[in-house]
Each structure stands twice: as structure tokens, then as C-alpha cells.
């Protein structure tokens, strides 16, 4: 385990991770497990959740950690299921929520974007994140502690062509996160936004509707971030002392300076 982690701060703490079946969510779950945290993993695909659970348990065992891992099939856009989460998880004593579920579909410009794609991006990236935050906040306020970690994006800091809806919702995520941090300042609750730039996961494959060649081209000529890079930052943020709040963490690969400026090598 890298020395930057103080594993005792996370041992025995329960962390909820949404979108935990792949990519950043899966990598984050495994790293939290290695740090001794108990896990509640939420995603739509149970078969992949089972694989992440096995990887998390193996990672914990590797570092001599004894943890519990609960998986639950959940679509974050199922409003009733999300509302039921806190009562269902009451006994778990959740200490951190990682709002990771999200995604982009398409690169069409405004005027040509399908309404279904607009609804998906707004609901999954923003409305669901707000709902999940709200349902856990009451519990966090009651215990006067807790940590909300929202996964933002470079798109929440810089708008770019072909990303009007995704950029809009990620800007909104940043604004919501900042507002909540100000609203709970008199409590022991911490609120963080972790905002990555170019991360090579299945994100771009989904965005390009399964076109793997187009997705690969996004990262051509650079060494992008990978899911484990962001997971390391998320777990580091969560492992700070209770009086230390990392408000924002903005992470780019070395070869990226903005949404459109890359130091590509042929």
C-alpha cells in the first residue's frame, strides 16, 4: 500500500459507491477494500458487481484487512429504489458516499441531440446525484459526520464542441457540490468534487455508441489517466483527517492542458 494512505482512518468505515460495476467505480471499490473499508456497491449489472466484489475481497485479504462487501443491483434513475436505500442500509452505518454513476452519450451538437440522450445525461449525471446526496445527508447530519464525494469532470470547468449537454450537467454538479459544502459547513460533513480529465475507461466507448475505434482515437498519442489513477485520488481524499476537507481535486494526464489541447506524439 503506498505510504500516502493512512489505512487506519478508513478501516471499518462503510463506503457506498455508485456505478461500481466497472471503470472508476470498480477501481475505487478495490482500493477502498485494500484500505480496510466496508463496501456497499451499487450498479445495474449484478454479474459485474459480483466480479468487483471478488476483486475487492481479494485485495483486502492481500493487505490483511477484514471487510464486508454488499452488492445491490440498482439503477440510480429508479427514484423509489434510491429513496429506499438509507432505510435498507441503516445497519451498515454508512460514512462516505461516492457519487460515481454517470456517463455521456453522443457528440452531436445542440439542435441535433436526441431527447432521450438529453434525458439520460441530465437524469443520470445530475438528478440522480442530487437525489442520492439528499437521501444520505439526513443520516450524515444525524451523526454529525460523513463524506460526500461527487465525481465531476473537466467538462464541469470547460465547455467544448460536441459536449453541450454533458458539459452543462457537469457544471451543475460542480455548482451543486459547492453549494452543499457551504450549507453543511457548521456540521462535521465533508463535501468533495473529484474532477478528472481524459481517463481511458469504457466511458468513450459508450459515448461513441460502441464504436471502439472512435473511442480509442480520443487517447491517440497520449498516455491518458486510467481508472486506478482516479481511484487513488478518491481514496486519498476520503482518508484525510476529519478536520481536513479536500474541496476540489482537478486531475489531468500530463499530456493534457484543456479539453482540446493535448501534447500528442505520433
C-alpha distance (Angstrom), angle and dihedral (degrees) to the residues before:
residue distance angle dihedral
X1 . . .
X2 3.83 . .
X3 3.80 113.4 .
X4 3.82 91.7 -120.1
X5 3.80 88.3 77.5
X6 3.77 121.6 81.3
X7 3.77 96.6 -160.3
X8 3.80 95.5 -170.7
X9 3.81 91.0 68.9
X10 3.79 91.6 61.9
X11 3.79 100.5 35.4
X12 3.78 111.7 119.7
X13 3.80 93.6 2.5
X14 3.82 115.7 128.7
X15 3.79 117.8 -129.0
X16 3.82 126.2 -169.8
X17 3.80 114.8 -150.6
X18 3.81 121.4 -171.5
X19 3.78 121.1 -157.3
X20 3.80 85.8 27.0
X21 3.80 99.0 151.6
X22 3.82 98.0 84.7
X23 3.79 147.0 -3.7
X24 3.80 119.0 12.4
X25 3.80 92.9 -4.4
X26 3.79 94.1 54.8
X27 3.80 93.7 44.5
X28 3.80 90.3 48.5
X29 3.79 91.9 51.5
X30 3.80 92.4 52.7
X31 3.80 93.3 48.3
X32 3.81 93.2 47.8
X33 3.81 87.5 51.7
X34 3.81 91.1 52.9
X35 3.82 87.4 53.4
X36 3.82 90.6 54.0
X37 3.80 100.3 -104.4
X38 3.79 122.1 145.6
X39 3.79 113.0 -125.0
X40 3.77 140.7 -141.4
X41 3.80 106.6 -171.2
X42 3.79 119.9 -163.3
X43 3.81 128.1 -171.3
X44 3.79 141.7 123.6
X45 3.83 98.4 -106.2
X46 3.79 113.6 69.4
X47 3.81 94.9 -173.8
X48 3.80 90.7 59.2
X49 3.79 91.8 43.1
X50 3.80 88.0 56.1
X51 3.81 89.5 54.4
X52 3.81 92.1 49.5
X53 3.79 90.6 48.1
X54 3.80 90.4 54.1
X55 3.81 91.4 48.0
X56 3.82 91.5 48.1
X57 3.80 92.4 49.6
X58 3.80 91.0 48.3
X59 3.80 90.9 48.9
X60 3.78 91.8 50.1
X61 3.81 91.7 49.4
X62 3.81 90.0 50.3
X63 3.80 89.2 61.3
X64 3.79 95.9 38.5
X65 3.80 94.2 -107.5
X66 3.78 123.6 148.9
X67 3.79 110.0 -148.9
X68 3.78 143.0 154.5
X69 3.78 123.1 -128.6
X70 3.80 121.6 -162.0
X71 3.79 120.3 -173.8
X72 3.76 125.4 -163.3
X73 3.76 129.2 -178.0
X74 3.77 105.2 -127.9
X75 3.78 137.1 160.5
X76 3.80 104.5 -151.7
X77 3.80 87.7 -146.1
X78 3.82 90.5 63.0
X79 3.80 96.7 98.0
X80 3.81 96.9 -168.3
X81 3.80 92.9 48.5
X82 3.80 90.8 51.3
X83 3.81 91.8 48.7
X84 3.81 88.7 53.2
X85 3.80 94.3 52.9
X86 3.80 100.5 88.2
X87 3.83 95.3 49.7
X88 3.80 89.3 46.9
X89 3.81 93.0 49.2
X90 3.81 97.3 38.5
X91 3.79 93.7 113.5
X92 3.79 91.8 51.2
X93 3.81 93.3 68.2
X94 3.80 96.0 -140.0
X95 3.82 113.7 -145.9
X96 3.81 102.1 174.2
X97 3.79 136.7 31.6
X98 3.80 119.9 -160.7
X99 3.80 108.3 -163.1
X100 3.79 97.9 -158.4
X101 3.82 104.2 140.3
X102 3.79 113.0 110.8
X103 3.77 144.6 93.2
X104 3.77 148.1 174.7
X105 3.78 130.2 -107.4
X106 3.78 122.8 -159.0
X107 3.79 135.4 -14.3
X108 3.79 97.5 -121.3
X109 3.79 117.5 141.4
X110 3.79 123.9 -117.1
X111 3.77 109.6 -74.4
X112 3.80 92.5 37.2
X113 3.80 100.7 56.7
X114 3.81 117.2 116.4
X115 3.79 113.8 -120.7
X116 3.80 90.2 -130.2
X117 3.81 90.1 58.4
X118 3.80 91.1 47.7
X119 3.80 91.1 51.0
X120 3.79 92.3 47.8
X121 3.80 94.8 51.0
X122 3.79 95.3 44.6
X123 3.79 94.7 44.3
X124 3.80 98.6 42.3
X125 3.80 100.1 39.3
X126 3.79 100.3 34.8
X127 3.81 118.8 10.7
X128 3.80 93.5 44.8
X129 3.79 92.1 45.9
X130 3.80 89.8 52.0
X131 3.80 92.3 47.7
X132 3.80 93.4 48.4
X133 3.79 91.1 48.0
X134 3.79 91.7 50.6
X135 3.79 96.1 48.6
X136 3.82 92.0 51.9
X137 3.81 96.6 39.9
X138 3.80 93.9 72.3
X139 3.80 90.2 55.9
X140 3.80 92.4 44.7
X141 3.80 90.7 50.7
X142 3.80 90.9 50.5
X143 3.81 90.9 54.6
X144 3.83 92.3 37.4
X145 3.79 90.3 -131.4
X146 3.77 140.7 73.6
X147 3.75 140.5 113.0
X148 3.79 128.7 -119.4
X149 3.80 112.9 -162.9
X150 3.79 113.8 -173.0
X151 3.78 119.8 -167.2
X152 3.77 107.5 -134.6
X153 3.78 129.0 168.5
X154 3.76 147.1 -135.9
X155 3.82 80.8 -100.4
X156 3.80 87.2 69.6
X157 3.79 90.4 61.6
X158 3.79 103.3 35.2
X159 3.79 129.6 33.3
X160 3.78 118.1 -142.9
X161 3.80 139.9 -177.0
X162 3.79 113.0 -82.5
X163 3.77 93.3 21.4
X164 3.79 105.2 77.8
X165 3.80 96.5 129.1
X166 3.79 97.5 36.1
X167 3.81 91.4 46.7
X168 3.79 90.3 48.1
X169 3.79 94.1 53.1
X170 3.80 93.8 44.3
X171 3.81 90.3 50.3
X172 3.80 86.0 52.1
X173 3.81 91.5 49.6
X174 3.79 89.4 54.4
X175 3.81 91.9 48.8
X176 3.81 92.9 46.8
X177 3.81 91.7 48.4
X178 3.80 91.9 50.2
X179 3.79 92.6 48.0
X180 3.80 93.3 49.6
X181 3.81 90.5 49.7
X182 3.80 89.1 56.0
X183 3.80 92.8 44.9
X184 3.84 94.5 54.6
X185 3.81 97.4 39.0
X186 3.82 92.0 115.3
X187 3.82 91.1 56.9
X188 3.80 133.9 67.2
X189 3.82 91.2 -106.3
X190 3.80 118.9 119.8
X191 3.81 123.2 -154.0
X192 3.79 123.1 -163.9
X193 3.78 138.2 176.9
X194 3.80 117.2 -153.6
X195 3.81 108.0 -165.9
X196 3.82 119.1 -172.2
X197 3.77 129.5 -168.7
X198 3.80 121.0 -154.2
X199 3.81 108.8 -2.6
X200 3.79 117.9 171.1
X201 3.79 106.2 -135.3
X202 3.79 132.1 117.2
X203 3.83 87.4 -70.6
X204 3.82 95.4 98.0
X205 3.81 93.2 42.7
X206 3.80 88.7 57.8
X207 3.80 91.4 43.8
X208 3.80 91.1 53.4
X209 3.81 90.7 46.2
X210 3.79 95.3 -111.7
X211 3.81 97.1 -41.8
X212 3.81 98.7 138.8
X213 3.81 94.1 -177.8
X214 3.81 91.8 56.1
X215 3.79 90.2 46.0
X216 3.79 91.9 50.7
X217 3.79 90.9 50.6
X218 3.81 90.4 63.8
X219 3.80 89.1 69.7
X220 3.79 98.2 35.9
X221 3.78 113.5 139.5
X222 3.81 96.5 7.5
X223 3.77 138.3 83.0
X224 3.80 101.9 -121.1
X225 3.74 128.0 -160.5
X226 3.80 115.7 -91.9
X227 3.79 130.1 -146.6
X228 3.80 92.6 -97.8
X229 3.82 90.9 57.8
X230 3.79 91.8 59.1
X231 3.79 92.8 40.6
X232 3.79 89.3 57.2
X233 3.80 90.7 54.3
X234 3.81 93.3 46.7
X235 3.80 92.8 51.4
X236 3.81 91.2 44.1
X237 3.82 90.3 53.2
X238 3.80 91.2 48.9
X239 3.79 91.6 49.1
X240 3.80 97.6 58.2
X241 3.83 117.6 113.4
X242 3.79 114.9 -83.7
X243 3.81 92.3 -104.4
X244 3.84 92.6 53.1
X245 3.79 117.7 84.4
X246 3.79 119.9 -174.6
X247 3.79 97.4 -154.7
X248 3.80 98.0 -173.8
X249 3.78 134.1 6.1
X250 3.83 115.4 -171.5
X251 3.81 113.3 -170.7
X252 3.79 129.0 -171.7
X253 3.77 132.6 170.7
X254 3.80 110.7 -107.5
X255 3.80 89.7 -110.6
X256 3.82 94.0 57.3
X257 3.82 125.8 78.0
X258 3.82 100.5 165.8
X259 3.79 141.3 -12.2
X260 3.81 90.0 -73.0
X261 3.82 105.6 21.7
X262 3.80 115.0 88.4
X263 3.77 133.2 160.1
X264 3.78 94.3 -133.2
X265 3.78 121.1 -175.8
X266 3.78 121.4 -155.8
